[in-house]
C-alpha cells in the first residue's frame, strides 16, 4: 500500500496516492516511522489537490473577474479588475460598459457616462443593451443618458465579444 502510494505520487496521481496513504495510516497505527512518512506525503498530496486560484491574465479574464465581483457586491474589486482590463486593452468595449455599470453602483454618473460613451463608440451594439439594462436605470432620467448613447462610432470598432 505504501509503495502504491509513492508510485502514484511519482506519477502525480495525487488522488490515488492520498487514498493509498490514508489506507496505510488507518491500517498501521502502531508503525510510527511509517505513519510519519505517510502523513508527510499525504500532506503533499492534499496540498496538490487543493484548487488553485489563477489570476486573470487577459482583458477578457479581467472583465470576467469584475463581473463576478459586481455580482458579489464588491464594486471596489470590480473597478480594480476593470482598470487592469483597460490597461491591457483600452479599446475593450465590454470593459468600458462594465466600468459604466460599476460607476453607477458607486454613484459616479460622470464616470458612468464617460465609460458608456466609450463602450457605445467602440461597439454600437452596446447602445441597445444600455437602453434595456436595469443596471443603468439610475442614469436613464439624467440629461446625459441620451447623448451618451448617440456618440459616433470610433475609428476602430470592436468586434462583438462572445
Helices and strands as residue ranges (DSSP letters): H 2-10, H 14-27, H 32-49, H 59-71, H 75-88, H 93-105, H 109-122, H 125-132, G 134-136, H 137-140, H 144-149
